Amino acid sequence: MDIVAESDVGRVRRNNEDALAYDAGRGIAVLADGMGGLDAGEVASRLAVDRIMDLLGEGLAARGADPESLITGAVQAANLDVCSQGRENQVDMGTTVVAWLLTAEGQCFIAHVGDSRAYRLRQGALKRLTSDHSMVQQMIDDGILGEAEALTAPNRNVITRALGLDLKVEVDVRSWVHRPGDLYLLCSDGLTDLISEPEINQLLAELASDLAAAAKELIGRANQAGGHDNISVLLISP
């Protein structure tokens, strides 16, 4: 398995509030995009990523765990950690998260909260595997906004779900059968706000054999387009 991670502060922000981690040997990867004043966003995202990585690693090592329950429980535990940290320090903090897990049987599980996304490139075609928990996505689902209008909507970065906002969090989990040749992308909205899905599709299709080059090119293009947010990508080729 080949996994490449890249993160960049962008051209506007002073701090990088994104966090990411992976364990290729165990088939797990996690990305989070933090929110909060001062250093709170950085703390929230790192806390969530570390907690999820630890629990997924422990669960897989124990064997026999149900993958869906394992990944859901890990995200919910991370939510409690972020909530506890925020209340202890009397600061508002939160984070999105997207977590990826591949089982030994070839089943791929993705759990997410917020607007960090997961994609799959299969036979040259890019497919979004997550649906944003955002105000704009809700308006699209309700037929109020079209996809093109959503790209410039003033409230497009307002999310409706995140870790750290409440002691209980709803986690979306989906699964697919992994096929040889599949390539997965986890990313923060610093990428998808500036780079269109067709452009991401073309770039990944062209550079699928060189994940390091693909990751650097994705971040480079987001910065060229303005880089108004932190930009993080995880590329996974099982």
C-alpha positions as CSV (number, residue, x, y, z in Angstrom):
1,M,0.0,0.0,0.0
2,D,1.2,3.5,-0.9
3,I,0.1,6.5,1.0
4,V,1.3,10.1,0.5
5,A,0.3,13.0,2.8
6,E,0.9,16.7,2.1
7,S,-0.3,19.8,4.0
8,D,0.3,23.5,3.4
9,V,-0.7,26.6,5.3
10,G,-1.8,28.3,2.1
11,R,-1.1,31.9,1.1
12,V,-3.4,33.8,3.6
13,R,-3.6,31.9,7.0
14,R,-0.8,32.2,9.6
15,N,-1.4,28.8,11.2
16,N,-2.1,25.4,9.7
17,E,-5.2,24.1,11.5
18,D,-5.3,20.9,9.4
19,A,-4.0,17.6,10.8
20,L,-3.5,14.3,9.1
21,A,-2.0,10.9,9.8
22,Y,-1.9,7.4,8.3
23,D,-0.6,3.8,8.9
24,A,-0.1,2.1,5.6
25,G,0.6,-1.3,7.3
26,R,-2.8,-1.3,9.0
27,G,-4.7,0.4,6.1
28,I,-5.9,3.5,8.0
29,A,-5.8,7.2,7.3
30,V,-7.4,10.3,8.9
31,L,-7.6,14.0,8.0
32,A,-9.1,16.8,10.1
33,D,-9.7,20.6,9.6
34,G,-9.8,22.4,12.9
35,M,-11.8,25.5,13.9
36,G,-11.5,27.9,16.8
37,G,-9.7,31.0,18.0
38,L,-6.0,31.3,18.9
39,D,-4.6,27.8,18.6
40,A,-7.8,26.0,19.3
41,G,-8.3,24.7,15.8
42,E,-4.9,23.2,15.7
43,V,-5.5,21.5,19.0
44,A,-8.9,20.1,18.0
45,S,-7.7,18.7,14.7
46,R,-4.6,17.0,16.1
47,L,-6.5,15.7,19.1
48,A,-9.1,14.1,16.9
49,V,-6.6,12.6,14.4
50,D,-4.5,11.1,17.2
51,R,-7.4,9.6,19.0
52,I,-8.9,8.1,15.9
53,M,-5.6,6.6,14.8
54,D,-5.0,5.1,18.2
55,L,-8.5,3.5,18.5
56,L,-8.5,2.2,14.9
57,G,-5.0,0.7,15.4
58,E,-6.0,-0.9,18.7
59,G,-9.3,-2.3,17.2
60,L,-7.6,-3.8,14.2
61,A,-4.9,-5.3,16.4
62,A,-7.5,-7.0,18.6
63,R,-9.1,-8.7,15.5
64,G,-12.7,-9.6,15.3
65,A,-14.0,-6.1,15.6
66,D,-16.8,-4.9,13.3
67,P,-15.2,-2.3,11.0
68,E,-18.2,0.0,10.9
69,S,-18.7,0.0,14.7
70,L,-14.9,0.4,15.1
71,I,-14.6,3.5,12.9
72,T,-17.9,5.0,14.2
73,G,-16.8,4.6,17.8
74,A,-13.4,6.0,17.1
75,V,-14.9,9.2,15.7
76,Q,-17.4,9.5,18.5
77,A,-14.6,9.1,21.1
78,A,-12.6,11.8,19.4
79,N,-15.7,14.1,19.6
80,L,-15.8,13.6,23.3
81,D,-12.1,14.4,23.6
82,V,-12.5,17.7,21.7
83,C,-15.6,18.6,23.7
84,S,-13.7,17.9,27.0
85,Q,-10.7,19.9,25.9
86,G,-12.8,22.9,24.9
87,R,-14.7,23.0,28.1
88,E,-11.6,22.5,30.2
89,N,-9.9,25.4,28.6
90,Q,-13.1,27.4,28.2
91,V,-12.6,27.9,24.5
92,D,-14.8,27.1,21.5
93,M,-13.1,24.6,19.3
94,G,-14.1,22.1,16.8
95,T,-12.9,20.1,13.8
96,T,-14.1,18.3,10.7
97,V,-12.9,14.7,10.2
98,V,-12.7,12.1,7.4
99,A,-11.4,8.7,8.3
100,W,-10.5,5.8,5.9
101,L,-10.2,2.1,6.7
102,L,-9.5,-0.9,4.5
103,T,-10.2,-4.3,5.9
104,A,-8.2,-7.5,5.1
105,E,-11.3,-8.7,3.2
106,G,-11.0,-5.7,0.8
107,Q,-13.9,-3.7,2.2
108,C,-13.3,0.1,2.3
109,F,-15.0,2.1,5.1
110,I,-15.1,5.9,5.2
111,A,-16.5,7.9,8.2
112,H,-16.9,11.7,8.1
113,V,-18.2,14.7,9.9
114,G,-18.2,18.1,8.4
115,D,-17.0,19.2,4.9
116,S,-13.6,17.5,4.6
117,R,-14.1,15.1,1.7
118,A,-13.2,11.6,0.4
119,Y,-13.0,10.8,-3.3
120,R,-12.2,7.6,-5.3
121,L,-10.6,7.5,-8.7
122,R,-11.6,4.3,-10.5
123,Q,-10.7,3.6,-14.1
124,G,-10.0,7.3,-14.7
125,A,-13.3,8.5,-13.2
126,L,-13.5,10.5,-10.0
127,K,-16.4,9.9,-7.6
128,R,-17.1,11.9,-4.4
129,L,-17.7,9.4,-1.6
130,T,-18.9,11.9,1.1
131,S,-21.6,14.5,1.2
132,D,-20.7,17.8,3.0
133,H,-22.4,18.6,6.3
134,S,-22.8,22.2,5.3
135,M,-25.5,24.8,4.9
136,V,-24.9,25.0,1.2
137,Q,-25.1,21.2,0.7
138,Q,-28.4,21.2,2.5
139,M,-29.7,23.9,0.2
140,I,-28.5,21.8,-2.8
141,D,-30.3,18.8,-1.4
142,D,-33.5,20.8,-0.8
143,G,-33.4,22.1,-4.4
144,I,-32.8,25.7,-3.4
145,L,-29.3,26.0,-4.9
146,G,-27.8,24.4,-8.0
147,E,-24.2,23.0,-7.9
148,A,-22.9,26.0,-9.9
149,E,-24.5,28.6,-7.6
150,A,-23.1,26.8,-4.6
151,L,-19.6,27.5,-5.7
152,T,-20.0,31.2,-5.1
153,A,-22.6,31.2,-2.3
154,P,-21.6,33.5,0.5
155,N,-22.3,30.9,3.2
156,R,-20.6,28.0,1.4
157,N,-18.1,27.5,4.3
158,V,-20.8,27.3,7.1
159,I,-20.8,23.7,8.3
160,T,-23.8,22.1,10.1
161,R,-21.9,19.3,11.8
162,A,-18.4,19.0,13.4
163,L,-16.6,17.3,16.3
164,G,-16.5,19.4,19.5
165,L,-19.9,21.1,19.2
166,D,-21.9,18.7,21.2
167,L,-21.4,15.6,23.3
168,K,-23.3,13.5,20.8
169,V,-22.4,13.6,17.1
170,E,-23.9,11.8,14.1
171,V,-21.2,10.1,12.1
172,D,-21.8,9.2,8.4
173,V,-20.2,5.9,7.5
174,R,-20.3,4.2,4.1
175,S,-18.5,1.2,2.7
176,W,-17.5,-0.2,-0.7
177,V,-15.7,-3.2,-2.1
178,H,-12.2,-2.1,-3.0
179,R,-11.1,-2.9,-6.5
180,P,-7.5,-3.2,-7.7
181,G,-6.3,0.1,-9.2
182,D,-8.6,2.3,-7.0
183,L,-7.1,5.5,-5.8
184,Y,-8.5,7.4,-2.8
185,L,-8.2,11.1,-2.0
186,L,-9.0,12.6,1.4
187,C,-8.8,16.4,1.5
188,S,-9.7,19.6,3.4
189,D,-11.9,22.2,1.9
190,G,-8.9,24.4,1.2
191,L,-8.5,22.2,-1.9
192,T,-12.0,21.7,-3.1
193,D,-13.0,25.4,-2.6
194,L,-10.4,26.3,-5.2
195,I,-9.9,23.3,-7.5
196,S,-12.9,21.9,-9.4
197,E,-13.7,18.2,-9.4
198,P,-13.0,17.8,-13.1
199,E,-9.6,19.4,-12.6
200,I,-8.9,17.0,-9.7
201,N,-10.0,14.1,-11.9
202,Q,-7.7,15.0,-14.7
203,L,-4.7,15.6,-12.5
204,L,-5.1,12.3,-10.6
205,A,-5.7,10.4,-13.8
206,E,-2.5,11.8,-15.3
207,L,-0.4,11.3,-12.1
208,A,-1.9,8.2,-10.6
209,S,1.5,6.4,-10.9
210,D,3.3,9.1,-8.9
211,L,1.3,10.0,-5.7
212,A,4.0,12.4,-4.4
213,A,3.9,14.4,-7.5
214,A,0.1,14.4,-7.6
215,A,-0.2,15.6,-4.0
216,K,2.3,18.4,-4.6
217,E,0.5,19.5,-7.8
218,L,-2.9,19.6,-6.1
219,I,-1.6,21.8,-3.3
220,G,0.3,23.9,-5.8
221,R,-2.7,24.5,-7.9
222,A,-4.8,25.5,-4.9
223,N,-2.2,28.0,-3.9
224,Q,-2.1,29.4,-7.4
225,A,-5.8,29.8,-7.3
226,G,-5.5,32.0,-4.1
227,G,-4.6,29.6,-1.3
228,H,-7.1,31.3,1.0
229,D,-7.2,28.4,3.5
230,N,-5.0,25.6,4.7
231,I,-4.7,22.8,2.1
232,S,-4.3,19.1,3.0
233,V,-4.4,16.0,0.9
234,L,-4.0,12.3,1.6
235,L,-3.6,10.0,-1.5
236,I,-4.0,6.3,-0.9
237,S,-3.2,3.5,-3.4
238,P,-3.9,0.2,-1.7
